Amino acid sequence: MFWYQQPPGNGLKLIVSSSTWSHNSYEDGYSEAKFEVTRQNTDYSLMTIKNVTPQDEATYFCAASDR
């Protein structure tokens, strides 16, 4: 599962990738302290944005892959 952020007027930025068999892998500039991802099974993932500020304004997407 992949979580992306798209700020207004900008392209997609990968925040984190997660899998059921390994720890979440955060991209530079993003952390679990701000973007907490839980993954209960292969079909469900939840991202919680903590301490939201105006700089967090964006559209957020998740994408799944079976590979």
Rosetta blueprint (number, residue, H / E / L):
1 M L
2 F E
3 W E
4 Y E
5 Q E
6 Q E
7 P L
8 P L
9 G L
10 N L
11 G L
12 L L
13 K E
14 L E
15 I E
16 V E
17 S E
18 S L
19 S L
20 T L
21 W L
22 S L
23 H L
24 N L
25 S E
26 Y E
27 E L
28 D L
29 G L
30 Y L
31 S L
32 E L
33 A L
34 K L
35 F E
36 E E
37 V E
38 T E
39 R E
40 Q E
41 N E
42 T L
43 D L
44 Y E
45 S E
46 L E
47 M E
48 T E
49 I E
50 K L
51 N L
52 V L
53 T L
54 P H
55 Q H
56 D H
57 E L
58 A L
59 T E
60 Y E
61 F E
62 C E
63 A E
64 A L
65 S L
66 D L
67 R L
